[in-house]
C-alpha cells in the first residue's frame, strides 16, 4: 500500500512539474513574476506538496528562483544568458550533427521533414502555420540529437530542452521570424538529403546563431 501511495505522489509531482514547465514555456507566467504555490495548487486541483516539489525541480533546472521568505519567481533571460545558451546549444547540436550525419544523408526521416516543410510554405494565414512550424522546428533539431547514438550528447541536450522550447515558442509566435526559420530549415534539410554535408553543417550553425538578436528583442517585449 505504501509503495502504491508513493508512486501516486510521484506521478502527481511529475504531472505538476510538466504543467509548470508548459506554463513557463508558454509565458503564462511573466519573467520575474512571483508564483503563488497555494493558488497554483487550487487551480490545478492538487495539494501544495507536489507544487512545491515542482517549483524546486524547476529551480534546479535554472528556470525559477527561490528566495528566502519570499515567493518563488520565474527567471528571465538576460541578453548575456541568451548568447551563452546559443553558444552551448550550437556546440551540442553540431556534435550531434557530426555523429549522426552519415545515417541521415538521403534518409526517409530527412525526406519526410523536407516534404512537411514544403507543404508548410503553401499554408495560408487561416491555416495553423504557427503550431505546424513549431512542430517541424522541434522534430528537425531533435533529428540529429536522437540519431547520434551518444547518450552524453543526448543528456546535455535534454538539460537545455525547456530553455530551447522557450526560444522556439517566442520565435514561432512572431510570423516573420517563423517564415525565415522555415526557409532556413528547408535549406538545411535539402543539403542533408543531397549529401552536401559541409553546406548543411554551415547552414545549421548560421541558423542557430542568426536568431539570437531577434530572440533578444522578442523576449524583451513579452
SULCORHU-V734275 format. One record per residue. N is the residue number from 1. RES is the residue in three letters. SS is DSSP state (A for helix, B for strand, O for the rest). PHI is phi as a letter, one per 30 degrees, with the letter a starting at -180 (* if undefined). OMEGA is omega in whole degrees, 0 to 359 (999 if undefined). Layout:
<<N;RES;SS;PHI;OMEGA> <N;RES;SS;PHI;OMEGA>>
This chain:
<<1;UNK;O;*;181> <2;UNK;A;d;181> <3;UNK;A;d;177> <4;UNK;A;d;180> <5;UNK;A;d;180> <6;UNK;A;d;181> <7;UNK;A;d;180> <8;UNK;A;d;178> <9;UNK;A;d;179> <10;UNK;A;d;178> <11;UNK;A;d;179> <12;UNK;A;d;179> <13;UNK;A;d;179> <14;UNK;A;d;180> <15;UNK;A;d;180> <16;UNK;A;d;178> <17;UNK;A;d;179> <18;UNK;A;d;177> <19;UNK;A;d;180> <20;UNK;A;d;179> <21;UNK;A;d;178> <22;UNK;A;d;179> <23;UNK;A;d;179> <24;UNK;A;d;180> <25;UNK;A;d;182> <26;UNK;O;d;178> <27;UNK;O;i;174> <28;UNK;O;d;173> <29;UNK;O;c;179> <30;UNK;O;d;176> <31;UNK;O;e;181> <32;UNK;O;i;181> <33;UNK;O;d;177> <34;UNK;B;d;181> <35;UNK;O;c;177> <36;UNK;O;c;184> <37;UNK;A;d;180> <38;UNK;A;d;180> <39;UNK;A;d;178> <40;UNK;A;d;179> <41;UNK;A;e;179> <42;UNK;A;d;181> <43;UNK;A;d;185> <44;UNK;A;c;175> <45;UNK;O;i;179> <46;UNK;O;b;175> <47;UNK;O;d;182> <48;UNK;A;d;184> <49;UNK;A;e;179> <50;UNK;A;d;177> <51;UNK;A;d;179> <52;UNK;A;d;179> <53;UNK;A;d;179> <54;UNK;A;d;178> <55;UNK;A;d;179> <56;UNK;A;d;178> <57;UNK;A;d;179> <58;UNK;A;d;178> <59;UNK;A;d;178> <60;UNK;A;d;178> <61;UNK;O;d;180> <62;UNK;O;i;184> <63;UNK;O;c;181> <64;UNK;B;b;179> <65;UNK;B;b;178> <66;UNK;O;c;183> <67;UNK;O;c;183> <68;UNK;O;d;177> <69;UNK;O;h;176> <70;UNK;O;b;179> <71;UNK;O;d;176> <72;UNK;O;d;179> <73;UNK;B;b;178> <74;UNK;B;d;180> <75;UNK;O;d;180> <76;UNK;O;c;172> <77;UNK;O;d;169> <78;UNK;O;d;178> <79;UNK;A;e;181> <80;UNK;A;d;179> <81;UNK;A;e;183> <82;UNK;A;d;178> <83;UNK;A;d;180> <84;UNK;A;d;179> <85;UNK;A;d;180> <86;UNK;A;d;179> <87;UNK;A;d;181> <88;UNK;A;d;179> <89;UNK;A;d;180> <90;UNK;A;d;179> <91;UNK;A;d;182> <92;UNK;A;d;183> <93;UNK;A;d;179> <94;UNK;A;d;174> <95;UNK;A;d;179> <96;UNK;A;d;179> <97;UNK;A;e;181> <98;UNK;A;d;183> <99;UNK;A;d;187> <100;UNK;A;c;191> <101;UNK;A;d;182> <102;UNK;A;d;181> <103;UNK;A;d;181> <104;UNK;A;c;181> <105;UNK;O;e;178> <106;UNK;O;i;185> <107;UNK;O;d;177> <108;UNK;A;d;180> <109;UNK;A;d;180> <110;UNK;A;d;180> <111;UNK;A;d;180> <112;UNK;A;d;179> <113;UNK;A;d;178> <114;UNK;A;d;178> <115;UNK;A;d;179> <116;UNK;A;d;181> <117;UNK;A;d;178> <118;UNK;A;d;178> <119;UNK;A;d;180> <120;UNK;A;d;180> <121;UNK;A;d;184> <122;UNK;O;c;179> <123;UNK;O;d;176> <124;UNK;O;d;182> <125;UNK;O;d;181> <126;UNK;O;d;181> <127;UNK;O;d;182> <128;UNK;O;d;185> <129;UNK;A;d;186> <130;UNK;A;e;183> <131;UNK;A;d;180> <132;UNK;A;d;177> <133;UNK;A;d;178> <134;UNK;A;d;178> <135;UNK;A;d;178> <136;UNK;A;d;179> <137;UNK;A;e;180> <138;UNK;A;d;183> <139;UNK;A;d;179> <140;UNK;A;d;185> <141;UNK;A;d;175> <142;UNK;A;d;184> <143;UNK;A;e;183> <144;UNK;A;d;178> <145;UNK;A;d;181> <146;UNK;A;d;182> <147;UNK;A;c;191> <148;UNK;O;d;179> <149;UNK;O;h;176> <150;UNK;O;b;186> <151;UNK;A;d;182> <152;UNK;A;d;173> <153;UNK;A;d;180> <154;UNK;A;d;180> <155;UNK;A;d;179> <156;UNK;A;d;180> <157;UNK;A;d;181> <158;UNK;A;d;179> <159;UNK;A;d;179> <160;UNK;A;c;194> <161;UNK;A;e;181> <162;UNK;A;d;176> <163;UNK;A;d;179> <164;UNK;A;d;179> <165;UNK;A;d;176> <166;UNK;A;d;180> <167;UNK;A;d;179> <168;UNK;A;e;182> <169;UNK;A;d;179> <170;UNK;A;d;181> <171;UNK;A;d;182> <172;UNK;A;d;181> <173;UNK;O;d;176> <174;UNK;O;c;188> <175;UNK;A;e;181> <176;UNK;A;d;180> <177;UNK;A;d;181> <178;UNK;A;d;179> <179;UNK;A;d;178> <180;UNK;A;d;180> <181;UNK;A;d;179> <182;UNK;A;d;179> <183;UNK;A;d;177> <184;UNK;A;d;177> <185;UNK;A;d;180> <186;UNK;A;d;181> <187;UNK;A;d;178> <188;UNK;A;d;182> <189;UNK;A;d;179> <190;UNK;A;d;180> <191;UNK;A;d;178> <192;UNK;A;d;184> <193;UNK;A;d;180> <194;UNK;A;d;180> <195;UNK;O;i;177> <196;UNK;O;d;188> <197;UNK;A;d;181> <198;UNK;A;d;180> <199;UNK;A;d;181> <200;UNK;A;d;180> <201;UNK;A;d;179> <202;UNK;A;d;179> <203;UNK;A;d;179> <204;UNK;A;d;179> <205;UNK;A;d;180> <206;UNK;A;d;180> <207;UNK;A;d;182> <208;UNK;A;d;186> <209;UNK;A;c;185> <210;UNK;A;d;184> <211;UNK;O;d;186> <212;UNK;A;e;180> <213;UNK;A;d;180> <214;UNK;A;d;180> <215;UNK;A;d;177> <216;UNK;A;e;179> <217;UNK;A;d;182> <218;UNK;A;d;181> <219;UNK;A;d;179> <220;UNK;A;d;184> <221;UNK;A;d;186> <222;UNK;O;d;999>>
